[in-house]
Amino acid sequence: MTTHLVGRAVDAVGDAVDDWAVAGVTVGDAVVLVELTGPSGSLAGLAHRPPGTPPTRNLDVAALLEGATAPTDTDDERVRRALGLATLNALSVPQVDWQTGDPMALLDPAVDVIATVGLFRPAFRKFEDVTVRVIEREPTDDVTAPSSVRVETYGPDETARAMAGAAVVFVTGSAFVYGGIDGYLAAAPDAATVVVIGATASFVPDPLFEAGADVVAGAVVDDAAQARAAVAAGACGTDLHEAGVRKGFVATDHAAGLSLEAAEHG
């Protein structure tokens, strides 16, 4: 199903493939960056970098984009998937009207329980007086958080229990690389606001909205040269937000539990 969801996004940008050429591919320790060039300028997209060896051949736009729906059974296949998603994110840029802001920093103070698929350590300092139920693929050590933030950890097989009663559910975009996004979206409570978040999920949002997401929070590359240098130096997603990359989101009318109106417009 992940392949089907991403495939619909690929179809949405498919008509533009022939208009663009690959200007560069940068594979860092934590992130991949794909840059495209064409008659109307340049585009760039990011994605989480999993372990594995990146491909060195067939790096044209069509071949890279094909990787967005590649299998994810091996490390190398997951790297190919990441490069495909970064290409999809770049091609999506002209079609997404991002509003500047970070939904994790816009949690309504009245919310007392949230769930996150993925361990967003830097986000904990943005929260106050809330229980955060973290669903992680790998066992996590003790998590440091502010005293008013209560962190509980769960495995993927405990997803339903972790999400039960959560007002807001944040799902990491890296689930598109490792798999499982459909199960997480399906498990979210009907009343919860579901946010798919991370640079990896910076593609045309309609397929995500139709699959149950209420907010898509991604990343906009404003300065490709600065981002390229940071990715090559091993920057992670958090570091990139001080290196030519801006957080943005798009949302449906249902975003209870988030004060999106407080976000910067831009």
C-alpha positions as CSV (number, residue, x, y, z in Angstrom):
1,M,0.0,0.0,0.0
2,T,2.9,2.4,0.7
3,T,3.9,1.9,-3.0
4,H,0.4,2.6,-4.1
5,L,0.2,5.8,-2.0
6,V,3.6,7.1,-3.3
7,G,2.7,5.9,-6.8
8,R,-0.3,8.3,-6.8
9,A,2.1,11.1,-5.9
10,V,4.5,10.0,-8.6
11,D,1.6,10.1,-11.2
12,A,0.8,13.6,-10.0
13,V,4.2,14.9,-11.0
14,G,4.9,12.6,-13.9
15,D,4.1,15.0,-16.7
16,A,7.0,17.2,-15.5
17,V,9.7,14.5,-15.7
18,D,10.9,15.4,-19.2
19,D,11.2,19.1,-18.3
20,W,14.0,18.5,-15.8
21,A,17.5,17.0,-15.7
22,V,19.5,15.9,-12.7
23,A,21.9,18.6,-11.6
24,G,23.3,16.7,-8.7
25,V,22.8,14.0,-6.1
26,T,24.4,14.3,-2.6
27,V,24.3,11.4,-0.3
28,G,25.2,12.3,3.3
29,D,25.3,10.3,6.5
30,A,21.7,11.1,7.5
31,V,20.1,12.8,4.5
32,V,20.0,12.6,0.7
33,L,19.6,15.6,-1.6
34,V,18.5,15.6,-5.2
35,E,18.8,18.7,-7.3
36,L,17.1,19.2,-10.7
37,T,17.6,21.8,-13.3
38,G,15.3,22.9,-16.2
39,P,14.2,25.8,-18.4
40,S,12.2,27.3,-15.5
41,G,15.0,27.2,-13.0
42,S,16.0,24.6,-10.3
43,L,14.4,22.3,-7.8
44,A,15.7,20.4,-4.8
45,G,14.3,17.7,-2.6
46,L,15.5,15.9,0.5
47,A,14.8,12.5,2.1
48,H,16.0,10.4,5.1
49,R,19.2,8.4,4.2
50,P,19.0,4.8,5.4
51,P,22.0,2.4,5.6
52,G,23.1,1.0,2.3
53,T,25.0,1.7,-0.9
54,P,23.5,4.3,-3.2
55,P,23.3,3.5,-7.0
56,T,25.9,5.1,-9.2
57,R,24.2,4.4,-12.6
58,N,20.9,5.4,-14.2
59,L,20.7,8.7,-12.3
60,D,18.4,10.5,-14.8
61,V,15.2,11.9,-13.4
62,A,12.9,9.1,-14.6
63,A,15.1,6.4,-13.2
64,L,15.5,8.1,-9.9
65,L,11.8,8.8,-9.6
66,E,11.1,5.1,-10.3
67,G,13.0,4.3,-7.1
68,A,10.2,6.0,-5.1
69,T,8.1,2.9,-5.5
70,A,11.0,0.4,-5.4
71,P,11.0,-2.5,-3.0
72,T,12.4,-2.0,0.5
73,D,13.6,-5.5,1.4
74,T,17.3,-4.7,1.5
75,D,19.5,-1.7,2.6
76,D,20.4,-0.9,-1.0
77,E,16.8,-0.9,-2.1
78,R,15.9,1.4,0.8
79,V,18.6,3.8,-0.4
80,R,17.2,3.7,-3.9
81,R,13.7,4.4,-2.4
82,A,15.1,7.4,-0.5
83,L,16.7,8.9,-3.7
84,G,13.3,8.3,-5.4
85,L,11.5,10.1,-2.7
86,A,13.9,13.0,-2.8
87,T,13.3,13.3,-6.5
88,L,9.6,13.2,-6.0
89,N,9.9,15.9,-3.4
90,A,11.8,18.1,-5.8
91,L,9.3,17.6,-8.6
92,S,6.5,18.4,-6.2
93,V,7.9,21.9,-5.3
94,P,5.9,23.8,-8.0
95,Q,2.7,22.1,-6.9
96,V,2.8,22.6,-3.1
97,D,1.9,26.0,-1.4
98,W,3.8,25.5,1.8
99,Q,3.0,27.6,4.8
100,T,6.1,28.3,6.9
101,G,5.9,26.7,10.3
102,D,6.4,23.6,12.4
103,P,3.3,21.8,13.7
104,M,5.3,20.3,16.5
105,A,5.9,23.8,17.9
106,L,2.2,24.6,17.5
107,L,0.6,22.0,19.8
108,D,-2.5,23.3,21.6
109,P,-1.8,23.7,25.4
110,A,-5.0,21.8,26.1
111,V,-3.7,18.6,24.5
112,D,-2.5,16.2,27.1
113,V,-1.6,13.0,25.1
114,I,0.1,12.7,21.7
115,A,1.6,9.8,19.8
116,T,4.7,9.9,17.6
117,V,5.8,7.3,15.1
118,G,9.5,7.9,15.4
119,L,11.6,9.4,18.2
120,F,11.7,13.2,17.6
121,R,14.2,14.0,20.4
122,P,14.6,17.7,19.5
123,A,10.9,18.2,19.5
124,F,10.5,17.4,23.2
125,R,11.8,20.9,24.2
126,K,8.8,22.3,22.2
127,F,6.3,20.5,24.3
128,E,5.0,21.3,27.8
129,D,2.8,19.3,30.2
130,V,2.0,16.5,27.8
131,T,2.4,12.7,27.6
132,V,4.3,11.6,24.4
133,R,3.8,8.0,23.4
134,V,6.7,7.1,21.1
135,I,6.5,4.2,18.6
136,E,9.9,3.1,17.5
137,R,11.2,0.3,15.2
138,E,14.2,-0.2,17.4
139,P,14.4,-0.4,21.2
140,T,15.2,3.0,22.7
141,D,17.3,3.9,25.7
142,D,16.0,6.2,28.4
143,V,14.8,9.4,26.7
144,T,15.8,12.8,28.1
145,A,12.9,15.3,28.1
146,P,11.8,18.3,30.0
147,S,10.3,17.5,33.4
148,S,6.7,18.3,32.3
149,V,7.0,16.0,29.2
150,R,6.2,12.4,30.1
151,V,7.7,10.0,27.5
152,E,6.4,6.4,27.0
153,T,7.9,4.0,24.4
154,Y,6.2,1.3,22.4
155,G,7.2,-1.1,19.6
156,P,5.4,-1.2,16.3
157,D,3.3,-4.2,17.5
158,E,1.9,-1.9,20.2
159,T,0.8,0.8,17.8
160,A,-2.9,0.6,18.5
161,R,-2.3,0.8,22.3
162,A,0.1,3.7,21.9
163,M,-2.3,5.7,19.7
164,A,-5.5,5.1,21.7
165,G,-6.8,8.4,23.1
166,A,-4.1,10.5,21.5
167,A,-5.4,13.9,20.4
168,V,-2.6,14.3,17.8
169,V,-0.5,11.7,16.0
170,F,2.8,12.6,14.4
171,V,4.0,10.0,11.8
172,T,7.6,10.3,10.6
173,G,8.1,10.5,6.8
174,S,10.9,8.0,7.1
175,A,8.2,5.4,7.3
176,F,8.1,5.8,3.5
177,V,11.7,4.5,3.4
178,Y,11.3,1.7,5.8
179,G,7.6,0.8,5.2
180,G,4.6,0.8,7.5
181,I,3.1,4.2,6.7
182,D,-0.3,2.7,5.7
183,G,-0.6,0.7,9.0
184,Y,0.2,3.8,11.0
185,L,-2.3,6.0,9.2
186,A,-5.0,3.3,9.6
187,A,-4.3,2.8,13.3
188,A,-4.7,6.5,14.2
189,P,-7.9,7.2,16.1
190,D,-10.7,8.8,14.0
191,A,-10.8,11.8,16.3
192,A,-7.1,12.4,16.2
193,T,-5.4,15.0,14.1
194,V,-2.8,13.1,12.0
195,V,0.4,14.9,11.0
196,V,2.8,13.2,8.5
197,I,6.0,15.0,9.2
198,G,9.6,15.2,8.0
199,A,11.6,16.2,4.9
200,T,11.0,12.7,3.4
201,A,7.2,13.5,3.1
202,S,7.6,16.8,1.2
203,F,5.6,15.7,-1.8
204,V,2.2,16.5,-3.3
205,P,-0.1,16.1,-0.3
206,D,-3.4,14.9,-1.8
207,P,-2.6,11.2,-1.6
208,L,-1.7,11.6,2.0
209,F,-4.9,13.5,2.8
210,E,-7.0,10.8,1.1
211,A,-5.2,8.2,3.2
212,G,-6.1,9.9,6.5
213,A,-3.5,12.6,7.1
214,D,-4.8,16.0,8.2
215,V,-1.5,17.9,8.0
216,V,1.6,17.3,5.9
217,A,4.7,19.0,7.4
218,G,7.7,18.9,5.2
219,A,10.8,20.8,4.2
220,V,11.5,23.5,1.6
221,V,15.0,23.9,0.2
222,D,15.5,27.7,-0.1
223,D,19.3,27.6,-0.6
224,A,20.4,24.4,-2.4
225,A,24.1,25.2,-2.2
226,Q,24.0,25.7,1.5
227,A,21.9,22.6,2.0
228,R,24.2,20.6,-0.3
229,A,27.3,21.5,1.8
230,A,25.5,20.7,5.0
231,V,24.2,17.3,3.7
232,A,27.7,16.4,2.5
233,A,29.1,17.3,5.9
234,G,26.8,14.9,7.6
235,A,24.0,17.2,8.8
236,C,20.8,15.6,10.0
237,G,17.4,17.0,9.4
238,T,17.5,19.3,12.4
239,D,20.8,20.8,11.4
240,L,19.5,21.5,7.9
241,H,17.0,24.0,9.2
242,E,19.9,26.3,9.8
243,A,21.4,25.5,6.4
244,G,19.1,26.7,3.7
245,V,16.1,24.5,4.6
246,R,12.7,25.8,5.9
247,K,10.0,23.9,7.7
248,G,6.5,24.2,6.1
249,F,3.1,22.5,6.2
250,V,-0.2,22.2,4.3
251,A,-3.4,21.2,6.1
252,T,-7.0,20.2,5.7
253,D,-9.8,21.9,7.6
254,H,-9.3,19.3,10.4
255,A,-6.4,20.2,12.6
256,A,-7.8,20.1,16.1
257,G,-5.1,20.1,18.8
258,L,-2.8,22.3,16.8
259,S,-2.7,26.1,16.7
260,L,-1.8,26.4,13.0
261,E,-3.2,29.9,12.8
262,A,-0.2,31.0,14.9
263,A,2.3,29.9,12.3
264,E,4.3,32.4,10.3
265,H,2.8,33.1,6.9
266,G,5.3,32.9,4.1
